[in-house]
């Protein structure tokens, strides 16, 4: 099992529509939201490219917003970890 751990930007939440779209993907086993982190559990990954889009809604105005992390790791081997950072995109 693979986990995508998305730390949310300060002052943002994931929209319910975004959660619904993710849950409808066959590769997604389950989604958990705890505090300011979204955990996306995947059955497995293969060599096929996958794109996941999370729609966030700003609920609190935050100045000097800092990047948030996205971690991808194997549930059974968490030492094999890939970390990226994002700032978000205005729509």
Rosetta constraint file for C-alpha pairs under 8 A:
AtomPair CA 1 CA 41 HARMONIC 6.89 0.50
AtomPair CA 1 CA 42 HARMONIC 5.78 0.50
AtomPair CA 1 CA 43 HARMONIC 5.04 0.50
AtomPair CA 1 CA 44 HARMONIC 5.29 0.50
AtomPair CA 1 CA 74 HARMONIC 5.95 0.50
AtomPair CA 1 CA 75 HARMONIC 5.53 0.50
AtomPair CA 1 CA 76 HARMONIC 7.29 0.50
AtomPair CA 2 CA 41 HARMONIC 5.92 0.50
AtomPair CA 2 CA 42 HARMONIC 5.07 0.50
AtomPair CA 2 CA 43 HARMONIC 6.53 0.50
AtomPair CA 2 CA 44 HARMONIC 5.73 0.50
AtomPair CA 2 CA 45 HARMONIC 7.09 0.50
AtomPair CA 2 CA 72 HARMONIC 7.12 0.50
AtomPair CA 2 CA 73 HARMONIC 5.73 0.50
AtomPair CA 2 CA 74 HARMONIC 4.50 0.50
AtomPair CA 2 CA 75 HARMONIC 5.62 0.50
AtomPair CA 3 CA 39 HARMONIC 6.59 0.50
AtomPair CA 3 CA 40 HARMONIC 5.64 0.50
AtomPair CA 3 CA 41 HARMONIC 4.71 0.50
AtomPair CA 3 CA 42 HARMONIC 6.15 0.50
AtomPair CA 3 CA 71 HARMONIC 7.89 0.50
AtomPair CA 3 CA 72 HARMONIC 5.69 0.50
AtomPair CA 3 CA 73 HARMONIC 5.49 0.50
AtomPair CA 3 CA 74 HARMONIC 6.22 0.50
AtomPair CA 3 CA 75 HARMONIC 6.27 0.50
AtomPair CA 4 CA 39 HARMONIC 5.80 0.50
AtomPair CA 4 CA 40 HARMONIC 5.02 0.50
AtomPair CA 4 CA 41 HARMONIC 6.55 0.50
AtomPair CA 4 CA 42 HARMONIC 7.87 0.50
AtomPair CA 4 CA 70 HARMONIC 6.92 0.50
AtomPair CA 4 CA 71 HARMONIC 5.71 0.50
AtomPair CA 4 CA 72 HARMONIC 4.56 0.50
AtomPair CA 4 CA 73 HARMONIC 6.79 0.50
AtomPair CA 5 CA 37 HARMONIC 6.75 0.50
AtomPair CA 5 CA 38 HARMONIC 5.83 0.50
AtomPair CA 5 CA 39 HARMONIC 4.68 0.50
AtomPair CA 5 CA 40 HARMONIC 6.45 0.50
AtomPair CA 5 CA 70 HARMONIC 5.60 0.50
AtomPair CA 5 CA 71 HARMONIC 4.97 0.50
AtomPair CA 5 CA 72 HARMONIC 6.30 0.50
AtomPair CA 6 CA 37 HARMONIC 5.56 0.50
AtomPair CA 6 CA 38 HARMONIC 5.07 0.50
AtomPair CA 6 CA 39 HARMONIC 6.43 0.50
AtomPair CA 6 CA 68 HARMONIC 7.79 0.50
AtomPair CA 6 CA 69 HARMONIC 6.19 0.50
AtomPair CA 6 CA 70 HARMONIC 4.54 0.50
AtomPair CA 6 CA 71 HARMONIC 6.51 0.50
AtomPair CA 7 CA 36 HARMONIC 6.03 0.50
AtomPair CA 7 CA 37 HARMONIC 4.43 0.50
AtomPair CA 7 CA 38 HARMONIC 6.44 0.50
AtomPair CA 7 CA 68 HARMONIC 5.61 0.50
AtomPair CA 7 CA 69 HARMONIC 5.42 0.50
AtomPair CA 7 CA 70 HARMONIC 6.27 0.50
AtomPair CA 8 CA 12 HARMONIC 6.33 0.50
AtomPair CA 8 CA 13 HARMONIC 6.83 0.50
AtomPair CA 8 CA 14 HARMONIC 7.83 0.50
AtomPair CA 8 CA 36 HARMONIC 5.36 0.50
AtomPair CA 8 CA 37 HARMONIC 5.74 0.50
AtomPair CA 8 CA 38 HARMONIC 7.33 0.50
AtomPair CA 8 CA 68 HARMONIC 6.22 0.50
AtomPair CA 8 CA 69 HARMONIC 7.87 0.50
AtomPair CA 9 CA 36 HARMONIC 7.92 0.50
AtomPair CA 9 CA 65 HARMONIC 7.52 0.50
AtomPair CA 9 CA 66 HARMONIC 7.46 0.50
AtomPair CA 9 CA 67 HARMONIC 6.98 0.50
AtomPair CA 9 CA 68 HARMONIC 5.53 0.50
AtomPair CA 9 CA 87 HARMONIC 7.35 0.50
AtomPair CA 9 CA 88 HARMONIC 7.98 0.50
AtomPair CA 10 CA 60 HARMONIC 8.00 0.50
AtomPair CA 10 CA 62 HARMONIC 6.75 0.50
AtomPair CA 10 CA 65 HARMONIC 6.96 0.50
AtomPair CA 10 CA 66 HARMONIC 7.84 0.50
AtomPair CA 11 CA 58 HARMONIC 5.77 0.50
AtomPair CA 11 CA 59 HARMONIC 5.62 0.50
AtomPair CA 11 CA 60 HARMONIC 4.50 0.50
AtomPair CA 11 CA 61 HARMONIC 6.26 0.50
AtomPair CA 11 CA 62 HARMONIC 6.16 0.50
AtomPair CA 12 CA 56 HARMONIC 6.06 0.50
AtomPair CA 12 CA 57 HARMONIC 5.39 0.50
AtomPair CA 12 CA 58 HARMONIC 4.35 0.50
AtomPair CA 12 CA 59 HARMONIC 5.66 0.50
AtomPair CA 12 CA 60 HARMONIC 6.90 0.50
AtomPair CA 13 CA 36 HARMONIC 7.49 0.50
AtomPair CA 13 CA 56 HARMONIC 5.45 0.50
AtomPair CA 13 CA 57 HARMONIC 5.37 0.50
AtomPair CA 13 CA 58 HARMONIC 6.55 0.50
AtomPair CA 13 CA 59 HARMONIC 7.07 0.50
AtomPair CA 14 CA 18 HARMONIC 6.67 0.50
AtomPair CA 14 CA 19 HARMONIC 7.24 0.50
AtomPair CA 14 CA 54 HARMONIC 6.78 0.50
AtomPair CA 14 CA 55 HARMONIC 5.93 0.50
AtomPair CA 14 CA 56 HARMONIC 4.46 0.50
AtomPair CA 14 CA 57 HARMONIC 6.18 0.50
AtomPair CA 15 CA 19 HARMONIC 6.56 0.50
AtomPair CA 15 CA 54 HARMONIC 7.93 0.50
AtomPair CA 15 CA 55 HARMONIC 5.86 0.50
AtomPair CA 15 CA 56 HARMONIC 5.63 0.50
AtomPair CA 15 CA 57 HARMONIC 6.15 0.50
AtomPair CA 16 CA 20 HARMONIC 6.24 0.50
AtomPair CA 17 CA 21 HARMONIC 6.23 0.50
AtomPair CA 17 CA 55 HARMONIC 7.80 0.50
AtomPair CA 18 CA 22 HARMONIC 6.29 0.50
AtomPair CA 18 CA 53 HARMONIC 7.59 0.50
AtomPair CA 18 CA 54 HARMONIC 5.59 0.50
AtomPair CA 18 CA 55 HARMONIC 5.36 0.50
AtomPair CA 18 CA 56 HARMONIC 7.91 0.50
AtomPair CA 19 CA 23 HARMONIC 6.13 0.50
AtomPair CA 19 CA 31 HARMONIC 7.68 0.50
AtomPair CA 19 CA 54 HARMONIC 7.71 0.50
AtomPair CA 20 CA 24 HARMONIC 6.32 0.50
AtomPair CA 21 CA 25 HARMONIC 7.00 0.50
AtomPair CA 22 CA 28 HARMONIC 6.88 0.50
AtomPair CA 22 CA 52 HARMONIC 7.60 0.50
AtomPair CA 23 CA 28 HARMONIC 6.13 0.50
AtomPair CA 23 CA 29 HARMONIC 7.65 0.50
AtomPair CA 23 CA 30 HARMONIC 6.86 0.50
AtomPair CA 23 CA 31 HARMONIC 7.16 0.50
AtomPair CA 24 CA 28 HARMONIC 7.62 0.50
AtomPair CA 27 CA 42 HARMONIC 5.63 0.50
AtomPair CA 27 CA 43 HARMONIC 5.88 0.50
AtomPair CA 27 CA 44 HARMONIC 7.30 0.50
AtomPair CA 28 CA 40 HARMONIC 6.93 0.50
AtomPair CA 28 CA 41 HARMONIC 5.93 0.50
AtomPair CA 28 CA 42 HARMONIC 4.63 0.50
AtomPair CA 28 CA 43 HARMONIC 6.52 0.50
AtomPair CA 29 CA 40 HARMONIC 7.75 0.50
AtomPair CA 29 CA 41 HARMONIC 5.40 0.50
AtomPair CA 29 CA 42 HARMONIC 5.22 0.50
AtomPair CA 29 CA 43 HARMONIC 5.88 0.50
AtomPair CA 30 CA 40 HARMONIC 6.21 0.50
AtomPair CA 30 CA 41 HARMONIC 5.25 0.50
AtomPair CA 30 CA 42 HARMONIC 7.29 0.50
AtomPair CA 31 CA 38 HARMONIC 7.15 0.50
AtomPair CA 31 CA 39 HARMONIC 5.64 0.50
AtomPair CA 31 CA 40 HARMONIC 4.71 0.50
AtomPair CA 31 CA 41 HARMONIC 6.17 0.50
AtomPair CA 32 CA 38 HARMONIC 5.84 0.50
AtomPair CA 32 CA 39 HARMONIC 5.06 0.50
AtomPair CA 32 CA 40 HARMONIC 6.68 0.50
AtomPair CA 33 CA 37 HARMONIC 5.84 0.50
AtomPair CA 33 CA 38 HARMONIC 4.53 0.50
AtomPair CA 33 CA 39 HARMONIC 6.24 0.50
AtomPair CA 34 CA 38 HARMONIC 6.49 0.50
AtomPair CA 34 CA 39 HARMONIC 7.97 0.50
AtomPair CA 65 CA 87 HARMONIC 7.73 0.50
AtomPair CA 66 CA 87 HARMONIC 7.01 0.50
AtomPair CA 67 CA 85 HARMONIC 5.86 0.50
AtomPair CA 67 CA 86 HARMONIC 5.26 0.50
AtomPair CA 67 CA 87 HARMONIC 4.81 0.50
AtomPair CA 68 CA 85 HARMONIC 5.43 0.50
AtomPair CA 68 CA 86 HARMONIC 5.56 0.50
AtomPair CA 68 CA 87 HARMONIC 6.53 0.50
AtomPair CA 69 CA 83 HARMONIC 6.67 0.50
AtomPair CA 69 CA 84 HARMONIC 5.69 0.50
AtomPair CA 69 CA 85 HARMONIC 4.39 0.50
AtomPair CA 69 CA 86 HARMONIC 6.48 0.50
AtomPair CA 70 CA 83 HARMONIC 5.67 0.50
AtomPair CA 70 CA 84 HARMONIC 5.17 0.50
AtomPair CA 70 CA 85 HARMONIC 5.91 0.50
AtomPair CA 70 CA 86 HARMONIC 7.65 0.50
AtomPair CA 71 CA 81 HARMONIC 6.77 0.50
AtomPair CA 71 CA 82 HARMONIC 5.63 0.50
AtomPair CA 71 CA 83 HARMONIC 4.54 0.50
AtomPair CA 71 CA 84 HARMONIC 6.54 0.50
AtomPair CA 72 CA 81 HARMONIC 5.87 0.50
AtomPair CA 72 CA 82 HARMONIC 5.20 0.50
AtomPair CA 72 CA 83 HARMONIC 6.57 0.50
AtomPair CA 73 CA 77 HARMONIC 7.24 0.50
AtomPair CA 73 CA 78 HARMONIC 5.50 0.50
AtomPair CA 73 CA 79 HARMONIC 7.61 0.50
AtomPair CA 73 CA 80 HARMONIC 5.98 0.50
AtomPair CA 73 CA 81 HARMONIC 4.77 0.50
AtomPair CA 73 CA 82 HARMONIC 6.49 0.50
AtomPair CA 74 CA 78 HARMONIC 5.40 0.50
AtomPair CA 74 CA 80 HARMONIC 6.80 0.50
AtomPair CA 74 CA 81 HARMONIC 7.57 0.50
